[in-house]
Amino acid sequence: MVARSSEFSMIARFFAPLAGEGAYGLTDDAATVRVPAGHELVVTADTVIEGVHFLPNDRPQAVAQKALRVNLSDLAAKGAAPMGYLLALSLGRKQGDAWLREFAHGLALDQKTFGILLIGGDTTATPGPLTITITAFGAVRRGRMIRRAGAKEGDLIFVSGTVGDAGAGLEVLRYKHPRLAAKHRAALTARYRTPTPRLALGRALQGIATAAIDVSDGLIADLGHIAENAKGGAFVIDAARIPLSPAFRAAHGTSDAAIARAAISGDDYEIAFTARPSARARVLAAAKRARTPVTEIGHVEEGRGVYLMGSKGRALPTGRGGFTHF
Amino acid sequence: MVARSSEFSMIARFFAPLAGEGAYGLTDDAATVRVPAGHELVVTADTVIEGVHFLPNDRPQAVAQKALRVNLSDLAAKGAAPMGYLLALSLGRKQGDAWLREFAHGLALDQKTFGILLIGGDTTATPGPLTITITAFGAVRRGRMIRRAGAKEGDLIFVSGTVGDAGAGLEVLRYKHPRLAAKHRAALTARYRTPTPRLALGRALQGIATAAIDVSDGLIADLGHIAENAKGGAFVIDAARIPLSPAFRAAHGTSDAAIARAAISGDDYEIAFTARPSARARVLAAAKRARTPVTEIGHVEEGRGVYLMGSKGRALPTGRGGFTHF
């Protein structure tokens, strides 16, 4: 049994220093949130579980950052500015005070980076794996949230950053790619462990993107979610334009099969989005303003479905298109 | 392995019918919440875990209702009117479609009873026990949330309903009290399985209660939380005035030891609160308006701590005062 503070001293020692306005120092049953005038609140909740969403030997700091960032990524895809979050922490038998200290430090670092504060939550002990549910709150001007629905025939399709890295990073953590250069291994595992929520880009795309989603299940699967919520349209992706990092190329090359692997690989937390062709220049300006690389990878035409077109002009097999939990 | 729908068809079949405004039919990454003018949002999150907060053989409908109600109870204690909730559901291996149907039915029933709608969440699969985190949203007029802090010397102490029932109900479920009458057994186990959030009372106490908390850890422990957040004062409870149900009396009697047991027993989800002596008539009128029994059980005097005074005028031992997770 590891050394662990009582519930109340744990909150006082590790979490109260992270608390923001409306949290009442984490001494109340609930928190209050004041939404700026003319804005509405955007809320999202995501759970991460040891052994499912992160590895049992991941550092507590990285676990904290991943738990927070997957939620911030949802706010990013909606164009929302982060405000606060609730932390529901179910601790397993191995998480003691030393673990909690490092976990809280990870949250503190990210609170500074992303401008968000802890406002409440719940701590419980579980006989199962460490389980963390974060509920994140953001604000958007009323009616300006970027929706999944809204893509139309004729739209262009974009994605930020590079895809496939987190999946390759998980492979590295599972002892694949043993001959890959150390710098590439580090780059890939960092993408898996601590994704970067594209908050500045999401906000810059308000009023420009017709639909957006963060790439968690995989590029093809997540574009599928946009496609399902569109009135119609076939989403045609040009495999040759899918952005791959040097590390991913070093691990997998650039064959059609490698690209298809990147396109169905999850956990990258980039933003995939659509925009009218007339908005192309505004998209590129928004990307520049947000200092975030964005690549045009395809378009929406008449039809239904998501197609990844390979170098021979034929659609590549993408199976179920990405990760599903069940 | 039980039969279980894919993540997306699960959401469409069981949860989309529960979705309210701002949920976008549960097809988006996030939900939006519009707070009524002049109000602020009250947010709270609580986790319930199979084998910790409910029993592995509890019916899915009751599990759903308990998960929701423990959160509604926090809103009740703050005087907030429920608006919506996020459901983060981590399913174990045993929860299939049949389980999900009954679970969703339990949520549907409570949504009608308490006027709250599902607005989003997350579904994951866990190798551990079924784990449910609900984040509930409510509204109060700006600045009117009833806080834990605020009790003062001279205040009277009140509690709603009866205490000790949920703890005795758990004993019944653990095969104690075998000779207790069936109606009492049913009454006690119902208190454990499906607590009643005191929403009407909480709202009626806005501007009247100086501090409030819901009784989840136990009456003495939870009054302790109010005491810790007060500027000072000894909370003196008259054991003879602690409200006990006929079922609890039948199970445990009314000795000092029985009362002390009720006072340190958790999970009743009553509201314990304080008010100025001059507000006594307003408290009773609020209780009547809310159709909720309320009993005056003590007062705050000079000093520090929480004291349960027995029939011989001596403080009864209450140990650590209630349930702690760690």
Contacts between the chains, C-beta under 8 A, distances in Angstrom:
chain1	res1	chain2	res2	distance
A	4	B	326	5.7
A	5	B	326	7.3
A	6	B	324	6.0
A	6	B	326	5.6
A	7	B	324	5.3
A	7	B	325	5.0
A	7	B	326	5.1
A	8	B	324	7.7
A	10	B	326	7.1
A	24	B	147	6.8
A	24	B	148	7.6
A	24	B	149	7.4
A	27	B	148	6.1
A	27	B	149	7.1
A	27	B	225	7.6
A	27	B	228	7.5
A	27	B	229	5.4
A	28	B	78	7.7
A	28	B	147	6.0
A	28	B	148	4.8
A	28	B	149	7.6
A	28	B	229	7.8
A	29	B	44	6.1
A	29	B	74	4.3
A	29	B	77	5.5
A	29	B	78	6.3
A	29	B	148	6.8
A	29	B	213	6.3
A	29	B	214	6.4
A	30	B	42	4.9
A	30	B	43	6.3
A	30	B	44	4.0
A	30	B	74	5.2
A	30	B	75	6.7
A	30	B	77	7.9
A	30	B	78	4.9
A	30	B	80	7.2
A	30	B	138	7.8
A	30	B	145	7.3
A	31	B	42	7.3
A	31	B	43	5.3
A	31	B	44	7.2
A	32	B	40	4.9
A	32	B	41	6.6
A	32	B	42	5.7
A	32	B	43	7.6
A	32	B	140	7.7
A	32	B	145	5.7
A	33	B	40	6.7
A	33	B	41	4.3
A	33	B	43	5.9
A	34	B	40	5.2
A	34	B	41	7.7
A	34	B	142	7.7
A	35	B	35	5.3
A	35	B	41	6.8
A	40	B	32	4.9
A	40	B	33	6.6
A	40	B	34	5.2
A	41	B	32	6.6
A	41	B	33	4.3
A	41	B	34	7.6
A	41	B	35	6.8
A	41	B	41	6.6
A	42	B	30	4.9
A	42	B	31	7.3
A	42	B	32	5.7
A	42	B	33	8.0
A	43	B	30	6.3
A	43	B	31	5.3
A	43	B	32	7.6
A	43	B	33	5.8
A	43	B	86	6.4
A	43	B	119	7.1
A	43	B	120	6.6
A	43	B	135	7.6
A	43	B	137	7.5
A	44	B	29	6.1
A	44	B	30	4.0
A	44	B	31	7.3
A	44	B	86	7.8
A	44	B	120	6.6
A	45	B	86	4.4
A	45	B	87	8.0
A	45	B	88	4.9
A	45	B	120	6.7
A	45	B	121	5.5
A	45	B	122	5.4
A	45	B	133	7.4
A	45	B	135	5.9
A	46	B	88	7.5
A	46	B	122	5.0
A	47	B	88	4.8
A	47	B	90	5.7
A	47	B	122	5.1
A	47	B	124	4.9
A	47	B	133	7.1
A	49	B	90	6.3
A	49	B	124	6.1
A	49	B	126	5.2
A	49	B	127	7.8
A	49	B	128	7.5
A	51	B	127	6.2
A	52	B	124	6.7
A	52	B	125	7.1
A	52	B	126	6.8
A	52	B	127	7.3
A	53	B	124	7.8
A	74	B	29	4.3
A	74	B	30	5.2
A	75	B	30	6.7
A	77	B	29	5.5
A	77	B	30	7.9
A	78	B	28	7.7
A	78	B	29	6.2
A	78	B	30	4.9
A	80	B	30	7.2
A	86	B	43	6.4
A	86	B	44	7.8
A	86	B	45	4.4
A	86	B	135	6.0
A	88	B	45	4.9
A	88	B	46	7.5
A	88	B	47	4.8
A	88	B	88	7.5
A	88	B	133	4.3
A	88	B	135	7.8
A	90	B	47	5.7
A	90	B	49	6.3
A	90	B	131	6.2
A	91	B	326	8.0
A	119	B	43	7.1
A	120	B	43	6.6
A	120	B	44	6.6
A	120	B	45	6.7
A	121	B	45	5.5
A	122	B	45	5.4
A	122	B	46	5.0
A	122	B	47	5.1
A	122	B	133	7.4
A	123	B	325	6.6
A	123	B	326	8.0
A	124	B	47	4.9
A	124	B	49	6.1
A	124	B	52	6.7
A	124	B	53	7.8
A	124	B	325	5.5
A	125	B	52	7.1
A	125	B	325	5.0
A	125	B	326	5.9
A	126	B	49	5.2
A	126	B	52	6.9
A	126	B	128	6.4
A	126	B	129	6.8
A	126	B	131	6.7
A	127	B	49	7.8
A	127	B	51	6.2
A	127	B	52	7.3
A	127	B	128	7.1
A	127	B	129	6.3
A	128	B	49	7.5
A	128	B	126	6.4
A	128	B	127	7.1
A	128	B	128	1.9
A	128	B	129	4.8
A	128	B	131	7.0
A	129	B	126	6.8
A	129	B	127	6.3
A	129	B	128	4.8
A	131	B	90	6.1
A	131	B	126	6.7
A	131	B	128	7.0
A	131	B	131	5.4
A	133	B	45	7.4
A	133	B	47	7.1
A	133	B	88	4.3
A	133	B	122	7.4
A	133	B	133	4.0
A	135	B	43	7.6
A	135	B	45	5.9
A	135	B	86	6.0
A	135	B	88	7.9
A	135	B	135	4.3
A	137	B	43	7.5
A	138	B	30	7.8
A	140	B	32	7.7
A	142	B	34	7.7
A	145	B	30	7.3
A	145	B	32	5.7
A	147	B	24	6.8
A	147	B	28	6.0
A	148	B	24	7.6
A	148	B	27	6.1
A	148	B	28	4.8
A	148	B	29	6.8
A	149	B	24	7.4
A	149	B	27	7.1
A	149	B	28	7.6
A	213	B	29	6.3
A	214	B	29	6.5
A	225	B	27	7.6
A	228	B	27	7.6
A	229	B	27	5.4
A	229	B	28	7.8
A	324	B	6	6.0
A	324	B	7	5.3
A	324	B	8	7.7
A	325	B	7	5.1
A	325	B	123	6.7
A	325	B	124	5.5
A	325	B	125	5.0
A	326	B	4	5.7
A	326	B	5	7.2
A	326	B	6	5.5
A	326	B	7	5.1
A	326	B	10	7.1
A	326	B	123	8.0
A	326	B	125	6.0
